[in-house]
Amino acid sequence: MRTPLIRRIIHPFFIPVRHRILALLLLLSCFFATISFAETAPAADTTVAATAQKGWFHSERANVLIFLIVISGLVLTFLMLARKGKPLTLRRIGGLDALDEAIGRAAEMGKPILFVPGSMDVSSIQTIAALSILEVVAKKSANYEVPLDVMTTYPLVMTTAQETVKNSYLAAGRPDFYNPDRIRYITDNQFAFASAVAGHMVREKTAANFLLGEFYAESLLMSEAGNATGAIQIAGTAQPHQLPFFLASCDYTLMSEELFAASAYLTREPNLLGTILGQDWSKAVFAATMLVGIAAAIWGWGDFINWFNVE
């Protein structure tokens, strides 16, 4: 049966309902970003009860509308390309490339690896991002037959980590390798937890430590203990105040957004991959705009500079 003409014309835009809803929401956000609801202001002549109304659109916000359309277009474009199976390449993240190296070293030494998914509950988005990395680490540890220890600060994180590791071992074909006793709840006290993790590193002589998630002042206590034992350490957090400690004491560090991009980088899931690529290209657009802005400030291109001045 021949495809209707209208379907062939708009075929590139034939996407699932959930993506159409996403596109609609993005367009609505573009609209409301530039909208200026009618407001009343006293007229210049105070003796006349007249009011002046603003229009629907705030012309000075046109730059916001244009950037939102560009960003939305990039994200949707890469989403469609990823879903069609087009070869897409993400920028390299050193800490994630070193996963095999760290787990392989533990296998060679015959020592366990330690994974700490932050010090917060599952309500933290950083904890969820860390658990998505735990899924990949657990699968690789099952393939290498390396014992995996997970230490958590909240019971719900422990339960989630147990299910994550169990499913990963099952997917790797090694359900017999799963030991729930290796995934433990320690305490929600900040420094008591840090002491327990540091003591585990020293006693067990872990060959690889993964410190990923939301950390606070306990970050240096744990990472320094792992560094003293000679373990390969891969850390990552979106807490800017803790990044210097991880950079100083760990071999690889995922900085801020790299922690959230890890799931797309490791799993290559089309929807995640397309979203990350769209964001990366959006950053490139912003960087190019900043360079043009610097040139405009140097050579006095007033019109370009004024275009970004929004009252």
N, C-alpha and C positions, 0 to 999 in steps of 0.2 A: 504494500500500500504506500502510495506516495505521501511524503511528509507535507502537511499543509504549508502553503506559501508563507503565512505569517510566522509559523514556527521556524521555518528555515531562515527567515530574516532575523529573528531575535534569538536564534539558537545559542549564540555565545553567552546570552544572559539567562539561559535556562538553568537555574541553579535550584537546589533543594529549598523547601519552604523556610527552614531555619535560617538559611543564608539570605533569603529574600527579606525576612524579618530583620536580620542584622543590617542589611543595606538600608532598609527603611528607617531604622533607628539612627543610623549614621547620618542620613539625609536630614532627619528631623533635628539632630544635634547641630548640623550645619545651619539649619534655618533659625533655630532659637539662639544660636550664637551671634547672629547678626540682627536679630529682631530688637526693636525698641518700642515697647508698648506705648500706646497713646498716653501722654502726660499733659497736664494742664499747667500753664504758667501765666502769671498776671501780665496783662498787656502793658505797654509802655505808658499809655494814658490811664492813670489810676481813676480818673473820673468816669471812665467807661467800663462797664462790667463785661469786658470782652476777654476771651482767653484764646491763646494760641496753642494749637496741638501739634505734637511731633508726628512724623509719619511712622509707618510700620517698620521701615528699615533704617538702620543707623549706617549711613554711608561711610562713616569713618571706620566701621568695623569690616569693611570689605576685605581687608587683608586676612582677617581671621577666617572668613568664609572661604577664601581661596585656599588657604593652607589646610583647612579641614577637608575640603573636597579632594585636594591632592593626597593627603594621608589616607583618607577613606578609599580613594581609588587604588592606591598602591596596595593596601591590605587586601582588598577584594580581588585585585588582579592576581596577586601571588597565591591567594587561597584557591582560585580557580585553576591556576597552573599546577599547584601541588596536587589538587584532586584529580587532575588529568594525567598525573604521573610524569610530568615534565622533570628533567634532571635539574634540581636546584641545589646550590652549594651555599652552606652557611660558613661564616668566618670561623676560623679555628679558635678553639678555647683550650689552652694548654693543660689546665687541670683535668678536663674531661678526657683529653687524649691520653693522659697518664694513668687512667683507671687500670688498663691491662698491665701496665708496668708495675703498679703498686700491688695488685693482686697476684701477679706472676711472681714477684719477689717473695711474697708471703708463702706461696706454694713451694718455692725453692728452699726456703728456710724452714719449712714445716711449722710455721707459727701462725696464730690466728690474726684476723684483722678486726678492727674496732670501728663501729659506726655510731656517731652521736648526732641525732637529728635536732640539734639545738636544745635550748633550755626552756622552751615555751610549749603551750598546749597546741592542739590541732586547730584552734581558732586563729593561729598565726599563719599567714600565707607562706611565710618562709619555712615553717615546719612541713607544710604540704609539699612545697618544692623539694625539700630534703627527702621526704618519703618517696617521691617519684624517682630520685636518684638511687635511693636504697633498693628499689625494685631491680634496677640494672646491676647494682653491685652484688646483690644476692644471687642473681642468675649467673653472673660471672664466677662468683665464689663457689657455686655448686659445680660449675663446669671444671674448675681447677681443684675441686675438693679441698677447699680451704675453710676452716671453721670461721664463722662470722658471729661476733658478739655485738649486740646493740644495747646501749644504755640510755634510758629515757628519764624524764623528770615528771611525767604525768601518766596515770594509769591508762587514759584513753590513747595516748601516743603509743604506749607499750602494746595495747591491743591491736591498734592499726598496724604497727610495725610487725607484729606476729603474723597477721593475715597477709601482709605484703611479702614477707620472706617466705611464708608457706606457699603462696601462689607462684612465686618466682622459682622456688625449688621444683614445684610440680611442672611448671612450663619448661624447665631445664631437664626434665626426666629423672630428677633425683629426689622424689618425695621422702625417701628413707633418710636423707641427709638432714632433714629438718629436726631441730631440737628446740622446743619452746623455752627451755630453761636458759638458753643463751641470750634471750631477749628479755631484759629485766627492767622493772621499775625501781629506781633507786630512792629518790626523794625530790620534793619540789623546793627544798632549801638550796639556795644558789651556791653557796660555798661548800656546803656538805656534799652536794652533787659533784662539784669540781674536784674535791678531795678524793671522792670515790673513783672518779674517772682516772685521775692521775695515779692513784694507787693500783688500779687495774693495769694501766700501761706498764708500770714498773714491775709488777709481779708476773704478768703474763708475757712480757717482752713482745708486745704486738709488733708485727712487721710493717703494718700499714694502718694509719689512723685517718678516718674521714670525719671531719668536724664541719658539718653543714647545717645551716639553719640560723635561727635568731639567737645570738649570744650577747652577753653583757660583760661585766667585769671579770667573769670567770674564764673568759676566752684565753687570756695569757697563761693562767695557771695550768690549763689542760694542754695547750699547745707547747708550752715550754717543757712540761713533763715528757710529752711524746718526743720532742726534739732531743732531750737528754738520753732517751733510750735508743736513739738512732733509727727510728721508724720513718718511713716515707709518709708524709702528711699532706693531705689534700683538704683544704679548708675553704669555706665560703659563707658569706653573710651579706645582708643588705644593711647592716648597722655600720654607718661610716666611722664611728668612733672606735670600732673593734678591728677594722681592716688593717691598720698599721701593725697591730700585734700579730695577726695572722701572717702578714707579709714578712715580718721579721723572723718568725719561728717556724714557718711551714714551707714545704717545697713548692707547692702550687696553691694559688688562692683564686677563687671565683669571686669577682668583685661585683657586688650589688646585682645589677640586672643579669649578669651571667648565671647567677644561681637560678633564676626563673627561666632562663633560656635553655637550661641543661636538659629538661625533659624533651624538648623538641630536638635538641642536638643529638641525644642518645637514641631516642625511639624513632625519629624520622617520621612521626605521625603527620599526615598531610595537613590537617587543619592547624596544628601547632607550628609546623614548618612554614606554612604560608604566612601566618600571623607574624612570626619572628622576622622573616625576610621583609615583610611590609614595613615593620617598625625600623629595621636597619636602613632601608632605603629612605624612609622618612627622615631619619637622622642625617643622612647624606644631603637631603634637600635643605634641612635647616643649616647644616654646616656651610653649604654653598651660599645660602642667603646671608649668613654672617660674614663670609669673605667679601661678598658684594657690598655689604654694609660698611665694612672697613674701607674698601676702596672708595665708596661714596663719601665717607667722612674725610678721607684724605684729599680727594679731588673736588669736594664741594658739590656733590650732586644733591642739591636740596630737595628736589621732588621725591627722590627715592627715600630719603630719610624721613621726610614729612609723612610719607605714606604709612609709616609705622607708628606715628604719634597718634595715640587714641586718647581722647579726653575722657 
